[in-house]
Amino acid sequence: MFDSDRQNADITLCIFPHLREFIAVDARETRANGPTVLTLSISNILGEDFYSSIERDFSKMIRRKDIGFLELMGIPQQVEAVVRSNSLQRIIAELGIDMTSDSHDANGTVGVLFFAGSLLEFENSQLSEATSELFGKKLPLEMLDQLNEQLTELMGKERHALQRATRQDLSGLISGTSGAYVTLWENSGN
């Protein structure tokens, strides 16, 4: 199917963890109308087909006759792989990519950029430099400008959503509605 290689990706997904939309940069030279930048809605991806497919794959996973206790412990990782695979298949379908074995579309690469942490703090000049580095040889200048505008807008929305989520977490901690505990700080070992 698709490999993951962010430098040479034919398709790059720009994911904003707190938003219901994301950007797909389809820079394939074989694309009928040339490269494009699309803003997609998660609701188009997470439709009934997606959920049915996840349920079917999950059912197969846990109903195997030969499953042992140790394999049951690995179910969360298997579920994550199933969700990731089905999500990517739905995104590819949404982009109109033909994944049949005889199609020239079947040999592309997909990269994923998560707009979180320090990436959300990029200034416009840093963002322009980064997108130029990633896509400058594959996208026309006007399309790079369009991409930067869309990314800037969604980065602002993501920062706002993150601030709102943090306020809600703190409010829940103070009011006692957040459960038994809340992680205020976590050392990731770096």
HELIX and SHEET records of a PDB file:
HELIX    1   1 ILE A   42  ILE A   45  1                                   4    
HELIX    2   2 GLU A   48  ILE A   62  1                                  15    
HELIX    3   3 PHE A   69  MET A   73  1                                   5    
HELIX    4   4 ILE A   75  GLU A   94  1                                  20    
HELIX    5   5 HIS A  104  ASN A  107  5                                   4    
HELIX    6   6 GLY A  117  GLU A  121  5                                   5    
HELIX    7   7 ASN A  124  PHE A  135  1                                  12    
HELIX    8   8 LEU A  141  SER A  175  1                                  35    
SHEET    1   A 4 THR A  36  SER A  41  0                                        
SHEET    2   A 4 GLU A  21  ASP A  26 -1                                        
SHEET    3   A 4 ILE A  11  ILE A  15 -1                                        
SHEET    4   A 4 VAL A 110  PHE A 114  1                                        
END                                                                             
